[in-house]
């Protein structure tokens, strides 16, 4: 871990932000671009809740500068994302951009932030190559390989020999398929079939029939957040569990926000992911309580914690620069930062600008009458394997 250790526990952070805003110092405007309407509105809602939770728990003043959030809805349309980014930088004086619910939305702003030299923090999108599109990108969510690769290792180590992979047919899905397959096969497993399903309006039934016909030990699934409920229903309807086919995947499948409505079909599902609302730590308990209090009982998910940690990263960098917020200085200060997140210890890879974090193996269990992703094993300090050349 680098020399900069920041936000380790609440005491040092509280001391950092306790000072009032200085009247002679302009606020730090942070543009938050997320889909608040349309089919991916739940992503924006969760990210915004995480941002608000950090500010509520730790205050909105760092180095005498007030952090001012400027929220814009892009409706998950890339042309809108790019236009909004330009307007925020040129007309609103925004000095940091954040959000980016999907890969195409993040990629659309790469030329904009490179020309303007404005840092952009990816709080949700998961395709591994996004950070390579601009030296001003960094990420506080995860990459799809970062969760799929440990999941493949776990499957191979736990007597699963034959698997079918089923993923959504877009960048993160292909990444997840590739890196799950790599670690699973290296561990001695066999992928008997690879199935890709349409991203928009998928009907899983015919694909699940192919899985039944293949008779694997398990099915590995990667779907974007929001599709898990429909998948679980059709998985139960086809009775794959009754056929002895275990269900494993990345954490998008059992999204904490949607899990309570999935019902008993989700029980026993094993996923690898970087965050669970059931994570046992004082930091996470305070975070879950704050989101529930301020967002009408919402249970935070992995998108939300990406928003929370995006603001934590801005605060850490601003502290290091002494309040200087020019783009090159801020992005340089973000590299190597380390802090305690609701998900556990995290840091920013100084070379790739991607997050380094634990990946937890979780099982859906009933606890106190509700469904939760309960962690039972940990892969510590996982880098993005697509860039680590594992």
C-alpha positions, 0 to 999 in steps of 0.5 A, a space after each residue: 500500500 502506498 504512503 498515503 493512507 486516508 480515511 482509515 476509520 471515521 475519526 481521521 475523516 471527521 477531523 478532516 471535514 470538520 472545518 467550515 467552508 472558507 468564504 474566500 474559496 470557491 466551492 468544488 463543483 462535482 458533476 454527477 451524470 447518471 441515468 435517473 429516468 428510463 430502464 437504468 434509473 435504478 443505477 442513478 438512484 443508487 449512485 446518488 444515494 451513495 454520494 449523499 450518504 458520504 456527504 451526510 456522514 462526513 460533511 461537505 467541506 474539505 480543505 476549506 472548500 465546499 463540495 457542491 454536487 451538480 446532478 444531471 440525468 442522461 437517460 443512459 443515452 451516450 450522446 446525452 452524456 457527452 453533451 451534458 459533460 461538455 455543458 457542465 465543464 464549459 457553462 457550470 465550471 465543474 472541475 470533476 465529473 462522476 457517475 457513468 452508469 454504463 460503458 458506452 456512457 463513460 466512453 462517450 466523454 473520454 475525448 471531452 475530459 482529455 481535452 479539458 483535463 478534467 478528472 472523471 470517476 467511473 462509479 458504475 460502468 465495468 468494462 475493463 478497458 474504459 480507463 485506457 480511453 483517457 488518462 483522466 479516468 479513474 474508477 471506484 466501481 469494479 471491472 467485470 474481470 475483477 469479480 469473474 476471475 476469482 469466481 472461476 477460481 472458487 468454482 474450480 476449487 470446489 468440485 465443480 467440473 463442468 459449467 455452462 456460461 450465460 452472459 449478456 452480450 455486451 462489453 462487461 458480459 464478454 469480459 466476465 465470460 472470458 475471465 471466468 473461463 480463464 481461471 476456471 479452465 486453468 483450475 481444471 474445469 471444463 466450459 461445455 457451452 458459452 451462451 450469450 443473450 441479448 442485452 435488451 429485453 432478454 427471454 432466458 427460457 430458450 437459453 435455459 433449455 440449452 443449459 438443461 440439455 448440456 447437463 453441467 454441474 453448474 451455470 455461471 451467469 453475468 447479467 447487468 443489474 436489474 435483470 436478475 429478477 426475471 432471470 431467477 423466475 425463469 430459472 425456477 420455472 425451468 427447475 434447473 436446481 431440481 436437475 442438480 445444476 448449481 447457480 453461480 455468478 457475479 454479484 450483479 445477479 443478486 443485486 442487494 437492491 432487488 434481492 428481497 423481491 427474488 424469493 426462494 428461487 435465489 436461495 443458495 445462489 453463490 456469487 463473487 462480488 466486491 460489496 454486500 449490504 450484509 458486510 460485517 464492519 462498523 463502516 458498512 453498518 453506518 453506511 447502510 443505516 444512513 442510506 436507509 434513513 435518507 433514501 426511504 428505506 433503500 438497501 444500498 447495492 454495489 452501484 451505491 458504494 461506487 458513488 460513496 467511494 467516488 466522493 471519498 476519493 475526491 476528498 482524499 485527493 483534495 486533502 493531498 493537494 491542499 485544496 488545489 483542484 486543477 485536473 492534472 494535480 487532482 488525477 495525480 493525487 488520486 493515484 495510490 490513495 487508500 481508505 476504508 470503504 463500506 466494502 472493506 479496504 480499497 486503494 487506487 492502482 497508481 498505474 491503471 487508475 482502477 480500484 484494488 479491492 477484496 472480492 467476496 464469495 457470498 451465498 444467498 441466505 435467509 437472515 431474520 426473515 430476509 434474503 441477504 448476500 452472506 460472505 463466506 470467503 475472501 480473495 484479498 486485494 484483487 487488481 483488475 486481472 485484465 491489466 495485471 496479465 494473470 
